[in-house]
């Protein structure tokens, strides 16, 4: 996609201070960015349990009925994104003192401080002559009485929800200093039916559960979906005609590609960070090894050679190393090796069994599942094995996947029934502090989630 830029001037800040904006056309979306004022408002998200910051997200007025409805819907999505992060506490609009009309001119900061707001969000929605929707928003530091950010977006009217997520990302970034994760999608396995005859379909949705749709019809079992670095393709395992094989699916076109007809069982596939290769496990004659497959040449390389079971490979963000689990030490543990298979090192040494390592997009942590004494855990550790922390616990918690900013994890949790015939599987998210566990609501049972990168 060609990226075009133009320089334009906008008058956003108090006192008619001009700010220089760049208009970028990316995937059909026009985005205007302003050079932000120096911010005094900050949330340190590396600390433990935090008291959420009070923030006022006001309705975005529009010129007509349609624009007004879109503006109201957008502010609801923005507030919901921020609230779910656990870092913000949106203030009920019934407490607002200043009217939307006067707020469009300038905030009366004293009135916002009176309701304990530390940050303020306002904006507007306009339909341009060409039919595109223009959405403008501003983020204010109420205590310092300064503008922190001002952004204008142009897009098709039916794309308003994605713009709302982008605005939430901008607010998150300006106040925490970290990249947001709201403009993302999640692919997962939707499950239905009795325990002895489950139907498993590939499904995709926005990170908040909206825009849900199925990517497979349920005729064939699907497992282990994972996004490509472009968020455009999904690699997964499927039992097509009772043969376990690895496939790549283009989300938009629906085009399906078989990654070679390898003997035995291939499973646990993941893309390399550059998107040019896939790493996966292959089981032959009762032994599972890890292989890399070049997607351009279809050349397959064996990376591990050991009589133990080696599986669940995951690349580091720079592609130089691979984490995996193996029982070569007698019990299932975590290991790290170079991308060519050399330099294997064990990194987990705690009690119990470790599995499904997933490298953080930041490169600083590896998430994993752990089972010990009949309990299951989602945890993280540094790539050298130090700093192990357990974040979530349950009868069964599995399948950790990282938000693209490396600060939030998603996984699935099994809720057992008394007779074992109607166990429920639900998706959850939790932040790195181990607080703010939230259920991600899906139409049916959900398992094995995979979080996309930020959508281009």
C-alpha positions, 0 to 999 in steps of 0.5 A: 500500500502506497503511503502519501503525506501532505502537510496541513495546518490545524488550529487545535490548542487553547489560544489558537496555537497552530499545530502542524499535521501530517495527513497519511493515507493508510489502507484507505484511512486518512489520519491527521496527527498533531504535535502534542503539547508537553504532557503532565498526566501519566500512568505508570502501568508497570506498578501493581494494582493501580487506582484507575484514572478518572476520565471524562469522555464526552459525546462527539456532536454531529451536524445531523442525526446520523452523525450524532448517532455515530458520535454517541456510539463512538464515545461509548466504544472509546470509554469501554476500551479505556475502562477494560484496560483497568487504567481508566475510570470513565465518569458518568456523563450525568455528572458533567457540568459543562455543556457540549456547545460551550465545550466545543469552544474551550473546556472550563477546567474548573467545572471538570475538576469539580467532578474529579476528572483528571483527563478530558476527551471531546470531539465532533463528527462531520460528513464531508462533501465527498461522503467521508466521515471526519472525526476530530478529537482532543485529549486534555490534561484537566489539572494542567489545563493543557491539550495533550493530543489532537487528531483528525480522522477521515474514513467511510461512515461504516468504519466508525468503530475502528476510528473509536479504537484508534482514538482509544489507542491514542489516549492510552499512548499519550497517558501511559507512554505505551502503545495501545492495543485496541485497534486489533482483532482476535482469532480463536476456536469457537466450540459447541456441542457435547463433550464427546462430539465438539464442533470447532470452528475458526472465528474472528472478532475485534478485541472487544468481541464486536464484528464477530464472524466465522472463518470455517464452517465446522465440518473439519476440526481446527486447532492452534490459529495464529496471525501473520505479522501483517494481521492479514493471514492466519496459520492453523491446523485442521483435520481435513479429510481426517488428515492433520495438516497446517493451512494458511488462510487469507482473512479477506479473500478466504483463500486457503493454502496447504503448507505441504503434504508432510507425512505424520502429524503437523501441528502448533504452527507459528509465523516468523516475525518477517512473515516469510517462514513458519515454525511448527512441530511434526510427529513421525513414528511417535517422536515430535520434532520442530521444523521451519518451513520457508514459505517462498521456497517450501524448503523444510528444515529440521531444527531439533533432533532429540528422542524426546517430544519437542513442540510449541515453538515460538519466535523471539520478536527479532527472529533470532531465537525460538522458545519451545517445550520439551520433556527431554529432561524427564518432565515437560520444561521450557527451552530456548534455542537459536533460530537454526536449532543450535544453542539449546538451553533449558530456562524453566526449573520450577516444580510442575510441568511447563508448556506452550511458551509464547514470546512477548512482542517486546522481547522481554518476557515469555508467557507459558502455562504451568500445571502442578498439583492438579492446578493450572497457571498462566505465567511469565518469565524472562528469556533466561528463566529468571523472574517467574511470576504466575498471573492466573490460576484455575482448574484449567487455564491454557493458550496464552497470547500477547496483545501487541504492546506486550502488556496484556495477555489473553487465554482461555479458562475451562469452567467444569460442570458437576457431571463433566458433560457441559464444561464451559470454555471462555476467553479472558484477558489479564494485565502483567500485574496479575490484576484486571482479569476480564472475560471476553464475551463470545457467542459460544464457548471459546478456546485457543485465542491469538491476538493480532498485531495492530491493524495496518 
